[in-house]
Amino acid sequence: MGKTSKQVDEHNHRIITVHVVPRASRSEVVGEHNGGLRVRIAAPPVDGAANEELIRLLAKTFAVSKSDISVLSGRTGRIKQVRIDNLKS
């Protein structure tokens, strides 16, 4: 991930900044954006649907379970801090 995230620490987790674009035609990681990731999400930002889709997409992308992904801040905004646990170095 290079500049997009902090290094994996001794606890095998990483905190990344994610810029989310909801209501996209499909869910995908687009690339880097201001030192974080830019992610398009097909789900609308209603009742947590976009956050759930973001967690599903990041879990698939980083090959971890959905329970290893948590949104630390920005639950109702487009810019989020996300923690990913159990990463392989």
GROMACS elastic network, one bead per residue, 0.5 to 0.9 nm:
[ bonds ]
;  ai    aj funct       b0    kb
    1     4     6  0.55016   500
    1     5     6  0.63918   500
    1     6     6  0.89566   500
    1    32     6  0.88759   500
    2     5     6  0.66751   500
    2     6     6  0.84733   500
    2     7     6  0.87690   500
    3     6     6  0.76503   500
    3    32     6  0.83166   500
    3    35     6  0.58958   500
    3    36     6  0.74092   500
    4    16     6  0.67988   500
    4    17     6  0.75366   500
    4    32     6  0.63896   500
    4    33     6  0.79663   500
    4    34     6  0.82240   500
    4    37     6  0.61618   500
    5     8     6  0.87144   500
    5    14     6  0.69452   500
    5    15     6  0.64743   500
    5    17     6  0.72801   500
    5    35     6  0.73694   500
    5    36     6  0.64441   500
    5    37     6  0.84428   500
    6     9     6  0.85329   500
    6    14     6  0.59899   500
    6    15     6  0.62247   500
    6    16     6  0.67697   500
    7    13     6  0.83288   500
    7    14     6  0.64334   500
    7    15     6  0.85186   500
    7    89     6  0.89861   500
    8    11     6  0.75852   500
    8    12     6  0.53915   500
    8    13     6  0.54084   500
    8    14     6  0.52315   500
    8    15     6  0.85995   500
    8    87     6  0.73500   500
    8    88     6  0.82874   500
    8    89     6  0.65565   500
    9    12     6  0.53399   500
    9    13     6  0.61140   500
    9    14     6  0.71753   500
    9    89     6  0.87720   500
   10    13     6  0.78641   500
   11    14     6  0.89424   500
   11    85     6  0.79294   500
   11    86     6  0.76710   500
   11    87     6  0.88334   500
   12    84     6  0.84609   500
   12    85     6  0.60415   500
   12    86     6  0.51447   500
   12    87     6  0.51383   500
   12    88     6  0.67398   500
   12    89     6  0.72304   500
   13    68     6  0.89612   500
   13    83     6  0.68674   500
   13    84     6  0.53868   500
   13    86     6  0.58873   500
   13    87     6  0.58794   500
   13    88     6  0.88298   500
   14    82     6  0.82141   500
   14    83     6  0.57025   500
   14    84     6  0.52876   500
   14    85     6  0.66406   500
   14    86     6  0.88914   500
   14    87     6  0.76797   500
   15    72     6  0.88002   500
   15    81     6  0.66513   500
   15    82     6  0.55203   500
   15    84     6  0.63270   500
   15    85     6  0.88281   500
   16    35     6  0.88098   500
   16    36     6  0.62453   500
   16    37     6  0.75705   500
   16    80     6  0.82180   500
   16    81     6  0.57328   500
   16    82     6  0.53688   500
   16    83     6  0.65083   500
   16    84     6  0.80215   500
   17    33     6  0.89584   500
   17    34     6  0.88395   500
   17    35     6  0.74416   500
   17    37     6  0.63366   500
   17    38     6  0.87681   500
   17    79     6  0.69632   500
   17    80     6  0.56718   500
   17    82     6  0.63044   500
   18    33     6  0.81354   500
   18    36     6  0.55637   500
   18    38     6  0.58837   500
   18    39     6  0.68762   500
   18    78     6  0.79004   500
   18    79     6  0.57092   500
   18    80     6  0.51578   500
   18    81     6  0.63082   500
   18    82     6  0.70285   500
   19    33     6  0.71272   500
   19    34     6  0.87966   500
   19    36     6  0.71759   500
   19    37     6  0.60596   500
   19    39     6  0.61259   500
   19    40     6  0.85046   500
   19    78     6  0.56239   500
   19    80     6  0.64866   500
   20    37     6  0.83920   500
   20    38     6  0.60862   500
   20    40     6  0.58735   500
   20    41     6  0.68776   500
   20    50     6  0.86432   500
   20    54     6  0.81920   500
   20    77     6  0.82977   500
   20    79     6  0.62797   500
   20    80     6  0.76897   500
   21    24     6  0.67113   500
   21    38     6  0.76717   500
   21    39     6  0.62081   500
   21    41     6  0.59564   500
   21    42     6  0.84855   500
   21    78     6  0.67573   500
   22    27     6  0.87390   500
   22    39     6  0.85537   500
   22    40     6  0.60734   500
   22    42     6  0.60023   500
   22    43     6  0.61169   500
   22    44     6  0.55956   500
   22    45     6  0.62446   500
   22    50     6  0.65168   500
   22    78     6  0.80971   500
   23    26     6  0.80808   500
   23    27     6  0.88265   500
   23    40     6  0.77301   500
   23    41     6  0.59856   500
   23    43     6  0.53210   500
   23    45     6  0.76083   500
   23    50     6  0.83337   500
   24    27     6  0.67634   500
   24    28     6  0.89817   500
   24    40     6  0.57156   500
   24    41     6  0.54416   500
   24    43     6  0.74112   500
   24    44     6  0.84648   500
   25    40     6  0.82425   500
   25    41     6  0.78479   500
   25    42     6  0.55965   500
   26    40     6  0.69395   500
   26    41     6  0.62719   500
   26    43     6  0.85056   500
   27    39     6  0.74013   500
   27    40     6  0.51709   500
   27    42     6  0.50341   500
   27    43     6  0.79933   500
   27    53     6  0.78388   500
   27    54     6  0.81314   500
   27    57     6  0.72429   500
   28    38     6  0.88749   500
   28    39     6  0.58411   500
   28    40     6  0.52893   500
   28    41     6  0.66214   500
   28    42     6  0.85719   500
   28    57     6  0.72311   500
   29    32     6  0.88203   500
   29    37     6  0.72351   500
   29    38     6  0.62171   500
   29    40     6  0.63193   500
   29    41     6  0.86540   500
   29    57     6  0.80674   500
   29    58     6  0.83378   500
   29    61     6  0.82772   500
   30    33     6  0.89141   500
   30    37     6  0.74523   500
   30    38     6  0.54405   500
   30    39     6  0.54234   500
   30    40     6  0.67986   500
   31    36     6  0.83971   500
   31    37     6  0.56845   500
   31    38     6  0.54163   500
   31    39     6  0.73267   500
   32    35     6  0.64779   500
   32    36     6  0.55520   500
   32    38     6  0.56834   500
   32    39     6  0.89302   500
   33    36     6  0.51573   500
   33    37     6  0.53761   500
   33    38     6  0.53952   500
   34    37     6  0.78751   500
   34    38     6  0.87518   500
   39    54     6  0.79746   500
   40    54     6  0.85836   500
   41    44     6  0.77720   500
   41    50     6  0.64448   500
   41    51     6  0.88161   500
   41    53     6  0.67260   500
   41    54     6  0.66369   500
   41    57     6  0.85739   500
   42    50     6  0.75621   500
   42    53     6  0.78206   500
   43    46     6  0.81853   500
   43    49     6  0.59073   500
   43    51     6  0.85803   500
   43    52     6  0.86867   500
   43    53     6  0.66135   500
   43    54     6  0.88773   500
   44    47     6  0.86688   500
   44    48     6  0.85172   500
   44    49     6  0.63161   500
   44    50     6  0.56162   500
   45    48     6  0.63423   500
   45    49     6  0.60091   500
   45    51     6  0.76392   500
   45    76     6  0.79184   500
   45    77     6  0.89247   500
   46    49     6  0.57087   500
   46    50     6  0.70248   500
   47    50     6  0.81562   500
   47    51     6  0.89350   500
   48    51     6  0.52484   500
   48    52     6  0.62267   500
   48    53     6  0.87097   500
   48    75     6  0.79954   500
   48    76     6  0.81912   500
   49    52     6  0.51432   500
   49    53     6  0.62274   500
   49    54     6  0.85798   500
   50    53     6  0.50896   500
   50    54     6  0.60461   500
   50    55     6  0.86296   500
   51    55     6  0.61810   500
   51    56     6  0.86179   500
   51    71     6  0.79268   500
   51    75     6  0.71071   500
   51    76     6  0.86930   500
   52    55     6  0.51753   500
   52    56     6  0.62699   500
   52    57     6  0.86859   500
   53    56     6  0.50206   500
   53    57     6  0.61006   500
   53    58     6  0.85724   500
   54    57     6  0.51369   500
   54    58     6  0.60783   500
   54    59     6  0.84407   500
   55    58     6  0.52367   500
   55    59     6  0.59864   500
   55    60     6  0.85682   500
   55    66     6  0.61247   500
   55    67     6  0.86384   500
   55    68     6  0.89981   500
   55    69     6  0.60674   500
   55    70     6  0.73850   500
   55    71     6  0.81875   500
   55    82     6  0.89714   500
   56    59     6  0.52178   500
   56    60     6  0.63053   500
   56    61     6  0.86663   500
   56    65     6  0.84596   500
   56    66     6  0.60183   500
   56    69     6  0.86068   500
   57    60     6  0.52106   500
   57    61     6  0.60903   500
   57    62     6  0.86413   500
   57    66     6  0.88742   500
   58    62     6  0.59414   500
   58    63     6  0.80707   500
   58    64     6  0.82081   500
   58    66     6  0.80744   500
   58    69     6  0.75215   500
   58    84     6  0.84686   500
   59    62     6  0.54003   500
   59    63     6  0.56283   500
   59    65     6  0.55443   500
   59    66     6  0.52977   500
   59    67     6  0.84745   500
   59    68     6  0.75368   500
   59    69     6  0.67350   500
   59    84     6  0.82936   500
   60    63     6  0.50529   500
   60    64     6  0.66518   500
   60    65     6  0.77451   500
   60    66     6  0.82493   500
   61    64     6  0.80399   500
   62    65     6  0.88565   500
   62    84     6  0.83536   500
   62    87     6  0.75274   500
   63    87     6  0.81560   500
   64    67     6  0.81878   500
   64    68     6  0.63346   500
   64    69     6  0.79924   500
   64    84     6  0.81372   500
   64    85     6  0.77672   500
   64    86     6  0.69133   500
   64    87     6  0.71336   500
   65    68     6  0.53945   500
   65    69     6  0.73862   500
   65    85     6  0.89607   500
   65    86     6  0.87780   500
   66    69     6  0.55204   500
   66    70     6  0.83591   500
   67    70     6  0.73988   500
   67    85     6  0.86130   500
   68    83     6  0.79034   500
   68    84     6  0.56802   500
   68    86     6  0.66886   500
   68    87     6  0.89389   500
   69    82     6  0.69930   500
   69    83     6  0.57672   500
   69    85     6  0.64574   500
   70    81     6  0.86709   500
   70    82     6  0.56954   500
   70    83     6  0.52776   500
   70    84     6  0.67160   500
   70    85     6  0.85655   500
   71    74     6  0.73215   500
   71    75     6  0.66308   500
   71    80     6  0.68320   500
   71    81     6  0.60397   500
   71    83     6  0.63876   500
   72    75     6  0.77453   500
   72    80     6  0.73337   500
   72    81     6  0.53541   500
   72    82     6  0.55117   500
   72    83     6  0.66524   500
   73    76     6  0.85906   500
   73    77     6  0.86880   500
   73    79     6  0.83381   500
   73    80     6  0.54812   500
   73    81     6  0.51542   500
   73    82     6  0.72819   500
   74    78     6  0.68662   500
   74    79     6  0.58369   500
   74    81     6  0.65756   500
   74    82     6  0.88965   500
   75    78     6  0.80527   500
   75    79     6  0.84843   500
   75    80     6  0.67288   500
   75    81     6  0.88458   500
   76    79     6  0.87765   500
   76    80     6  0.86617   500
   77    80     6  0.68945   500
   84    87     6  0.70806   500
